[in-house]
Amino acid sequence: MSDNHDSDGWFDKPENVRKLLKVFYVICGLLVLVDFIVHRHIYHDWENIPAFYAIYGFVGCVVLVLIAKEMRKFLMRGEDYYDE
């Protein structure tokens, strides 16, 4: 066994990250296309909007990020909190 700690990890290489992002974008696009093909049993009228769940998920993530940014203002400790 060799202890080679100098080698970069898979996610440290920018070309691998770009490949992974492309795969994620393709998967997201396919899921939006499948939304037009697969029949869903809806309970509310707004679920008939094309790509409703993709839009709903995106808006939900944006709202979570905005809430977290506001929470950071009163939850964050100073840089020297543990050094006091």
OpenMM code with the backbone's topology and positions (N, CA, C; nanometers):
from openmm import Vec3, app, unit

residues = "MET SER ASP ASN HIS ASP SER ASP GLY TRP PHE ASP LYS PRO GLU ASN VAL ARG LYS LEU LEU LYS VAL PHE TYR VAL ILE CYS GLY LEU LEU VAL LEU VAL ASP PHE ILE VAL HIS ARG HIS ILE TYR HIS ASP TRP GLU ASN ILE PRO ALA PHE TYR ALA ILE TYR GLY PHE VAL GLY CYS VAL VAL LEU VAL LEU ILE ALA LYS GLU MET ARG LYS PHE LEU MET ARG GLY GLU ASP TYR TYR ASP GLU".split()
positions = [
    Vec3(0.0837, -0.1186, 0.0000),
    Vec3(0.0000, 0.0000, 0.0000),
    Vec3(0.0874, 0.1239, 0.0000),
    Vec3(0.0558, 0.2148, -0.0843),
    Vec3(0.1313, 0.3396, -0.0863),
    Vec3(0.0422, 0.4524, -0.0374),
    Vec3(0.1013, 0.5404, 0.0405),
    Vec3(0.0287, 0.6561, 0.0917),
    Vec3(0.0541, 0.7748, 0.0005),
    Vec3(-0.0173, 0.7804, -0.1099),
    Vec3(0.0000, 0.8882, -0.2056),
    Vec3(-0.1069, 0.9938, -0.1799),
    Vec3(-0.0737, 1.0932, -0.0981),
    Vec3(-0.1681, 1.1993, -0.0639),
    Vec3(-0.1579, 1.3178, -0.1585),
    Vec3(-0.0663, 1.3120, -0.2558),
    Vec3(-0.0472, 1.4238, -0.3474),
    Vec3(-0.1453, 1.4224, -0.4636),
    Vec3(-0.2085, 1.3096, -0.4900),
    Vec3(-0.2990, 1.3021, -0.6043),
    Vec3(-0.4301, 1.3725, -0.5726),
    Vec3(-0.4818, 1.4415, -0.6728),
    Vec3(-0.6082, 1.5127, -0.6570),
    Vec3(-0.7240, 1.4144, -0.6628),
    Vec3(-0.8316, 1.4500, -0.5989),
    Vec3(-0.9513, 1.3693, -0.6052),
    Vec3(-1.0238, 1.3900, -0.7376),
    Vec3(-1.1241, 1.3096, -0.7598),
    Vec3(-1.1979, 1.3147, -0.8853),
    Vec3(-1.2686, 1.4481, -0.9026),
    Vec3(-1.3223, 1.5044, -0.7948),
    Vec3(-1.3945, 1.6305, -0.8034),
    Vec3(-1.3019, 1.7521, -0.8058),
    Vec3(-1.1730, 1.7333, -0.7882),
    Vec3(-1.0784, 1.8447, -0.7924),
    Vec3(-1.0395, 1.8832, -0.9347),
    Vec3(-1.0704, 1.7987, -1.0307),
    Vec3(-1.0359, 1.8269, -1.1703),
    Vec3(-1.1537, 1.8981, -1.2378),
    Vec3(-1.1299, 2.0179, -1.2903),
    Vec3(-1.2403, 2.0957, -1.3508),
    Vec3(-1.3104, 2.0232, -1.4649),
    Vec3(-1.2386, 1.9453, -1.5441),
    Vec3(-1.3043, 1.8759, -1.6557),
    Vec3(-1.4026, 1.7706, -1.6057),
    Vec3(-1.3725, 1.7084, -1.4913),
    Vec3(-1.4658, 1.6113, -1.4341),
    Vec3(-1.5907, 1.6796, -1.3798),
    Vec3(-1.5731, 1.7954, -1.3208),
    Vec3(-1.6874, 1.8705, -1.2689),
    Vec3(-1.7762, 1.9147, -1.3851),
    Vec3(-1.7147, 1.9584, -1.4962),
    Vec3(-1.7928, 1.9979, -1.6140),
    Vec3(-1.8709, 1.8794, -1.6701),
    Vec3(-1.8086, 1.7624, -1.6750),
    Vec3(-1.8779, 1.6419, -1.7231),
    Vec3(-1.9963, 1.6084, -1.6332),
    Vec3(-1.9760, 1.6167, -1.5054),
    Vec3(-2.0814, 1.5853, -1.4103),
    Vec3(-2.1973, 1.6845, -1.4227),
    Vec3(-2.1670, 1.8129, -1.4384),
    Vec3(-2.2718, 1.9132, -1.4569),
    Vec3(-2.3505, 1.8891, -1.5850),
    Vec3(-2.2814, 1.8494, -1.6924),
    Vec3(-2.3510, 1.8179, -1.8172),
    Vec3(-2.4471, 1.7012, -1.7974),
    Vec3(-2.4027, 1.6001, -1.7244),
    Vec3(-2.4896, 1.4844, -1.6968),
    Vec3(-2.6116, 1.5286, -1.6167),
    Vec3(-2.5926, 1.6118, -1.5163),
    Vec3(-2.7043, 1.6606, -1.4363),
    Vec3(-2.8017, 1.7427, -1.5214),
    Vec3(-2.7500, 1.8278, -1.6100),
    Vec3(-2.8364, 1.9083, -1.6964),
    Vec3(-2.9180, 1.8190, -1.7901),
    Vec3(-2.8540, 1.7164, -1.8442),
    Vec3(-2.9257, 1.6241, -1.9334),
    Vec3(-3.0343, 1.5504, -1.8565),
    Vec3(-3.0029, 1.5052, -1.7363),
    Vec3(-3.1026, 1.4361, -1.6542),
    Vec3(-3.2196, 1.5290, -1.6230),
    Vec3(-3.1911, 1.6533, -1.5869),
    Vec3(-3.2980, 1.7497, -1.5585),
    Vec3(-3.3844, 1.7728, -1.6822),
    Vec3(-3.3223, 1.7876, -1.7966),
    Vec3(-3.3977, 1.8056, -1.9208),
    Vec3(-3.4848, 1.6858, -1.9530),
    Vec3(-3.4311, 1.5661, -1.9338),
    Vec3(-3.5095, 1.4452, -1.9585),
    Vec3(-3.6276, 1.4347, -1.8632),
    Vec3(-3.6072, 1.4724, -1.7389),
    Vec3(-3.7173, 1.4673, -1.6434),
    Vec3(-3.8285, 1.5655, -1.6791),
    Vec3(-3.7922, 1.6820, -1.7318),
    Vec3(-3.8943, 1.7774, -1.7757),
    Vec3(-3.9685, 1.7210, -1.8969),
    Vec3(-3.8969, 1.6561, -1.9894),
    Vec3(-3.9626, 1.5948, -2.1051),
    Vec3(-4.0551, 1.4808, -2.0630),
    Vec3(-4.0126, 1.4016, -1.9672),
    Vec3(-4.0946, 1.2909, -1.9194),
    Vec3(-4.2230, 1.3435, -1.8559),
    Vec3(-4.2165, 1.4630, -1.8007),
    Vec3(-4.3346, 1.5234, -1.7394),
    Vec3(-4.4464, 1.5422, -1.8419),
    Vec3(-4.4120, 1.5620, -1.9695),
    Vec3(-4.5127, 1.5766, -2.0745),
    Vec3(-4.5669, 1.4421, -2.1221),
    Vec3(-4.4937, 1.3338, -2.0960),
    Vec3(-4.5310, 1.2018, -2.1475),
    Vec3(-4.6094, 1.1202, -2.0454),
    Vec3(-4.5648, 1.1211, -1.9223),
    Vec3(-4.6238, 1.0368, -1.8183),
    Vec3(-4.7532, 1.0993, -1.7682),
    Vec3(-4.8563, 1.0168, -1.7596),
    Vec3(-4.9850, 1.0647, -1.7082),
    Vec3(-4.9799, 1.0671, -1.5559),
    Vec3(-5.0197, 1.1813, -1.4992),
    Vec3(-5.0223, 1.1963, -1.3542),
    Vec3(-5.1651, 1.2135, -1.3074),
    Vec3(-5.1967, 1.1603, -1.1920),
    Vec3(-5.3260, 1.1830, -1.1301),
    Vec3(-5.3139, 1.3094, -1.0464),
    Vec3(-5.3782, 1.4140, -1.0911),
    Vec3(-5.3629, 1.5423, -1.0237),
    Vec3(-5.4778, 1.5654, -0.9263),
    Vec3(-5.4497, 1.6434, -0.8241),
    Vec3(-5.5494, 1.6794, -0.7251),
    Vec3(-5.5877, 1.8271, -0.7335),
    Vec3(-5.4972, 1.9090, -0.7875),
    Vec3(-5.5212, 2.0529, -0.7962),
    Vec3(-5.5013, 2.0973, -0.9410),
    Vec3(-5.5715, 2.2024, -0.9795),
    Vec3(-5.5654, 2.2496, -1.1177),
    Vec3(-5.4271, 2.3003, -1.1574),
    Vec3(-5.3547, 2.3594, -1.0613),
    Vec3(-5.2234, 2.4154, -1.0962),
    Vec3(-5.1211, 2.3070, -1.1292),
    Vec3(-5.1498, 2.1821, -1.0995),
    Vec3(-5.0588, 2.0740, -1.1364),
    Vec3(-5.0617, 2.0464, -1.2867),
    Vec3(-5.1577, 2.1041, -1.3582),
    Vec3(-5.1631, 2.0904, -1.5045),
    Vec3(-5.0645, 2.1816, -1.5758),
    Vec3(-5.0053, 2.2778, -1.5060),
    Vec3(-4.9079, 2.3679, -1.5667),
    Vec3(-4.7886, 2.2850, -1.6149),
    Vec3(-4.7447, 2.3068, -1.7409),
    Vec3(-4.6290, 2.2305, -1.7901),
    Vec3(-4.5056, 2.2528, -1.7026),
    Vec3(-4.4372, 2.1472, -1.6704),
    Vec3(-4.3153, 2.1483, -1.5873),
    Vec3(-4.3428, 2.2079, -1.4494),
    Vec3(-4.4618, 2.1876, -1.3959),
    Vec3(-4.4988, 2.2448, -1.2667),
    Vec3(-4.4034, 2.2006, -1.1566),
    Vec3(-4.3728, 2.0727, -1.1496),
    Vec3(-4.2896, 2.0233, -1.0405),
    Vec3(-4.1452, 2.0710, -1.0520),
    Vec3(-4.0953, 2.0881, -1.1735),
    Vec3(-3.9608, 2.1437, -1.1912),
    Vec3(-3.9566, 2.2888, -1.1439),
    Vec3(-4.0574, 2.3651, -1.1799),
    Vec3(-4.0640, 2.5048, -1.1372),
    Vec3(-4.0819, 2.5132, -0.9862),
    Vec3(-4.1695, 2.4304, -0.9326),
    Vec3(-4.1960, 2.4278, -0.7885),
    Vec3(-4.0687, 2.3935, -0.7100),
    Vec3(-3.9930, 2.2951, -0.7567),
    Vec3(-3.8686, 2.2585, -0.6902),
    Vec3(-3.7645, 2.3686, -0.6963),
    Vec3(-3.7543, 2.4345, -0.8122),
    Vec3(-3.6580, 2.5438, -0.8266),
    Vec3(-3.6925, 2.6594, -0.7342),
    Vec3(-3.8201, 2.6980, -0.7330),
    Vec3(-3.8632, 2.8082, -0.6465),
    Vec3(-3.8426, 2.7715, -0.4995),
    Vec3(-3.8701, 2.6457, -0.4641),
    Vec3(-3.8486, 2.6015, -0.3263),
    Vec3(-3.7026, 2.6116, -0.2847),
    Vec3(-3.6114, 2.5741, -0.3737),
    Vec3(-3.4683, 2.5843, -0.3419),
    Vec3(-3.4248, 2.7294, -0.3270),
    Vec3(-3.4741, 2.8160, -0.4149),
    Vec3(-3.4395, 2.9584, -0.4055),
    Vec3(-3.4890, 3.0165, -0.2741),
    Vec3(-3.6117, 2.9810, -0.2351),
    Vec3(-3.6672, 3.0313, -0.1090),
    Vec3(-3.5847, 2.9816, 0.0093),
    Vec3(-3.5432, 2.8554, 0.0064),
    Vec3(-3.4597, 2.8024, 0.1152),
    Vec3(-3.3274, 2.8770, 0.1269),
    Vec3(-3.2660, 2.9091, 0.0138),
    Vec3(-3.1394, 2.9818, 0.0160),
    Vec3(-3.1604, 3.1221, 0.0724),
    Vec3(-3.2668, 3.1891, 0.0314),
    Vec3(-3.2926, 3.3241, 0.0815),
    Vec3(-3.3214, 3.3237, 0.2316),
    Vec3(-3.3956, 3.2252, 0.2781),
    Vec3(-3.4215, 3.2138, 0.4217),
    Vec3(-3.2916, 3.1875, 0.4974),
    Vec3(-3.2061, 3.1009, 0.4423),
    Vec3(-3.0792, 3.0697, 0.5086),
    Vec3(-2.9889, 3.1925, 0.5159),
    Vec3(-2.9912, 3.2750, 0.4119),
    Vec3(-2.9092, 3.3968, 0.4150),
    Vec3(-2.9557, 3.4907, 0.5250),
    Vec3(-3.0848, 3.5001, 0.5459),
    Vec3(-3.1370, 3.5856, 0.6524),
    Vec3(-3.1082, 3.5262, 0.7907),
    Vec3(-3.1192, 3.3946, 0.8030),
    Vec3(-3.0923, 3.3293, 0.9313),
    Vec3(-2.9457, 3.3435, 0.9708),
    Vec3(-2.8589, 3.3512, 0.8706),
    Vec3(-2.7155, 3.3643, 0.8962),
    Vec3(-2.6842, 3.4898, 0.9761),
    Vec3(-2.7627, 3.5939, 0.9578),
    Vec3(-2.7361, 3.7214, 1.0229),
    Vec3(-2.7450, 3.7109, 1.1748),
    Vec3(-2.8344, 3.6292, 1.2260),
    Vec3(-2.8467, 3.6208, 1.3715),
    Vec3(-2.7969, 3.4885, 1.4298),
    Vec3(-2.7632, 3.3914, 1.3469),
    Vec3(-2.7089, 3.2657, 1.3985),
    Vec3(-2.5569, 3.2584, 1.3927),
    Vec3(-2.4956, 3.3395, 1.3077),
    Vec3(-2.3515, 3.3306, 1.2863),
    Vec3(-2.2737, 3.3840, 1.4056),
    Vec3(-2.1692, 3.3140, 1.4418),
    Vec3(-2.0788, 3.3557, 1.5497),
    Vec3(-1.9594, 3.4289, 1.4896),
    Vec3(-1.8895, 3.5037, 1.5714),
    Vec3(-1.7703, 3.5733, 1.5260),
    Vec3(-1.6581, 3.4765, 1.4927),
    Vec3(-1.5615, 3.5254, 1.4177),
    Vec3(-1.4490, 3.4403, 1.3766),
    Vec3(-1.3691, 3.3917, 1.4962),
    Vec3(-1.3613, 3.4702, 1.6016),
    Vec3(-1.2810, 3.4335, 1.7177),
    Vec3(-1.3674, 3.3790, 1.8322),
    Vec3(-1.4812, 3.3229, 1.7993),
    Vec3(-1.5755, 3.2765, 1.9015),
    Vec3(-1.5126, 3.1727, 1.9946),
    Vec3(-1.4386, 3.0784, 1.9391),
    Vec3(-1.3795, 2.9718, 2.0214),
    Vec3(-1.2438, 3.0123, 2.0797),
    Vec3(-1.1865, 3.1214, 2.0356),
    Vec3(-1.0567, 3.1654, 2.0856),
    Vec3(-1.0678, 3.2530, 2.2086),
    Vec3(-1.1870, 3.2912, 2.2468),
    Vec3(-1.2039, 3.3822, 2.3617),
    Vec3(-1.1704, 3.3120, 2.4922),
] * unit.nanometer
topology = app.Topology()
chain = topology.addChain("A")
for resn in residues:
    res = topology.addResidue(resn, chain)
    for name in ("N", "CA", "C"):
        topology.addAtom(name, app.Element.getBySymbol(name[0]), res)
